[in-house]
Amino acid sequence: MTRVIGPDDETESTWVEAASLPEASALARAGHTVVVTLPGDETEAIAAAAAYAWAGASVFRTSHDVRQALDMTEALLGRRPPALTRRGLA
């Protein structure tokens, strides 16, 4: 499950901050709860949130609404059901 926190919110002592995608991936594989700080631009923050979620990060520090991108990524990874399913799109 992913969490979105504000830019000034405190992190828990067990969380580990990652500065790059490879670092986030390695820390997640090692079993850590990975925190990433997303960029200030909204478009960049949404894209970075999806990429970091795919790499295994689970806590996102941002001032933007990235929840939809995170939910979509979790659905693609099979961690949650899709928000909407459709059959027979012919």
C-alpha positions as a Markdown table, in Angstrom:
| # | Residue | x | y | z |
|---|---|---|---|---|
| 1 | Met | 0.0 | 0.0 | 0.0 |
| 2 | Thr | 1.3 | 3.4 | -0.9 |
| 3 | Arg | 1.2 | 6.6 | 1.2 |
| 4 | Val | 1.3 | 10.2 | 0.1 |
| 5 | Ile | 2.7 | 12.7 | 2.6 |
| 6 | Gly | 3.3 | 16.4 | 2.5 |
| 7 | Pro | 6.6 | 18.0 | 1.8 |
| 8 | Asp | 7.1 | 19.0 | 5.5 |
| 9 | Asp | 5.6 | 15.8 | 7.1 |
| 10 | Glu | 7.8 | 13.8 | 9.3 |
| 11 | Thr | 8.9 | 10.3 | 8.3 |
| 12 | Glu | 9.0 | 7.3 | 10.4 |
| 13 | Ser | 12.4 | 6.1 | 11.7 |
| 14 | Thr | 12.1 | 2.7 | 9.8 |
| 15 | Trp | 11.6 | 4.4 | 6.4 |
| 16 | Val | 14.6 | 4.8 | 4.1 |
| 17 | Glu | 14.9 | 7.7 | 1.6 |
| 18 | Ala | 15.9 | 6.9 | -1.9 |
| 19 | Ala | 17.4 | 9.4 | -4.4 |
| 20 | Ser | 17.2 | 7.4 | -7.6 |
| 21 | Leu | 15.2 | 4.7 | -9.3 |
| 22 | Pro | 18.0 | 2.0 | -9.0 |
| 23 | Glu | 18.4 | 2.9 | -5.3 |
| 24 | Ala | 14.6 | 2.7 | -4.7 |
| 25 | Ser | 14.5 | -0.7 | -6.4 |
| 26 | Ala | 17.4 | -2.1 | -4.4 |
| 27 | Leu | 16.0 | -0.9 | -1.1 |
| 28 | Ala | 12.5 | -2.2 | -1.9 |
| 29 | Arg | 14.0 | -5.6 | -2.8 |
| 30 | Ala | 15.9 | -5.6 | 0.5 |
| 31 | Gly | 12.5 | -5.2 | 2.3 |
| 32 | His | 12.7 | -1.6 | 3.3 |
| 33 | Thr | 9.9 | 1.0 | 3.3 |
| 34 | Val | 11.2 | 3.4 | 0.6 |
| 35 | Val | 10.4 | 7.1 | 0.7 |
| 36 | Val | 10.9 | 9.4 | -2.3 |
| 37 | Thr | 10.6 | 13.1 | -2.6 |
| 38 | Leu | 8.9 | 14.0 | -5.9 |
| 39 | Pro | 9.9 | 17.0 | -8.1 |
| 40 | Gly | 8.1 | 20.4 | -7.7 |
| 41 | Asp | 6.5 | 20.4 | -11.2 |
| 42 | Glu | 3.1 | 18.6 | -11.2 |
| 43 | Thr | 3.6 | 16.8 | -14.5 |
| 44 | Glu | 7.1 | 15.6 | -13.5 |
| 45 | Ala | 5.8 | 14.6 | -10.0 |
| 46 | Ile | 3.0 | 12.4 | -11.6 |
| 47 | Ala | 5.5 | 10.7 | -13.9 |
| 48 | Ala | 8.1 | 10.2 | -11.2 |
| 49 | Ala | 5.4 | 8.8 | -8.8 |
| 50 | Ala | 4.5 | 6.1 | -11.3 |
| 51 | Ala | 8.1 | 5.2 | -12.0 |
| 52 | Tyr | 9.1 | 5.0 | -8.4 |
| 53 | Ala | 6.0 | 3.0 | -7.5 |
| 54 | Trp | 6.9 | 0.5 | -10.2 |
| 55 | Ala | 10.4 | 0.4 | -8.7 |
| 56 | Gly | 8.9 | -0.5 | -5.3 |
| 57 | Ala | 8.8 | 2.8 | -3.4 |
| 58 | Ser | 5.8 | 3.0 | -1.1 |
| 59 | Val | 5.9 | 6.5 | 0.5 |
| 60 | Phe | 5.8 | 9.6 | -1.6 |
| 61 | Arg | 6.6 | 13.1 | -0.3 |
| 62 | Thr | 4.9 | 15.7 | -2.6 |
| 63 | Ser | 2.7 | 18.8 | -2.6 |
| 64 | His | 0.8 | 17.5 | -5.7 |
| 65 | Asp | -2.1 | 15.0 | -6.2 |
| 66 | Val | -0.4 | 11.9 | -7.5 |
| 67 | Arg | -2.9 | 9.4 | -6.0 |
| 68 | Gln | -4.5 | 8.5 | -9.4 |
| 69 | Ala | -1.0 | 7.7 | -10.9 |
| 70 | Leu | -0.2 | 5.5 | -7.9 |
| 71 | Asp | -3.5 | 3.7 | -7.9 |
| 72 | Met | -3.0 | 3.0 | -11.7 |
| 73 | Thr | 0.5 | 1.7 | -11.1 |
| 74 | Glu | -0.6 | -0.6 | -8.3 |
| 75 | Ala | -3.4 | -2.0 | -10.5 |
| 76 | Leu | -1.0 | -2.7 | -13.3 |
| 77 | Leu | 1.3 | -4.5 | -10.8 |
| 78 | Gly | -1.6 | -6.6 | -9.5 |
| 79 | Arg | -1.4 | -5.1 | -6.0 |
| 80 | Arg | -5.0 | -3.8 | -6.1 |
| 81 | Pro | -8.0 | -4.3 | -8.4 |
| 82 | Pro | -8.6 | -1.8 | -11.1 |
| 83 | Ala | -10.9 | 1.0 | -10.4 |
| 84 | Leu | -13.0 | 0.2 | -13.4 |
| 85 | Thr | -13.2 | -2.8 | -15.7 |
| 86 | Arg | -14.7 | -3.1 | -19.1 |
| 87 | Arg | -15.5 | -6.1 | -21.3 |
| 88 | Gly | -16.1 | -6.3 | -25.0 |
| 89 | Leu | -14.6 | -3.0 | -26.1 |
| 90 | Ala | -15.3 | -3.7 | -29.8 |
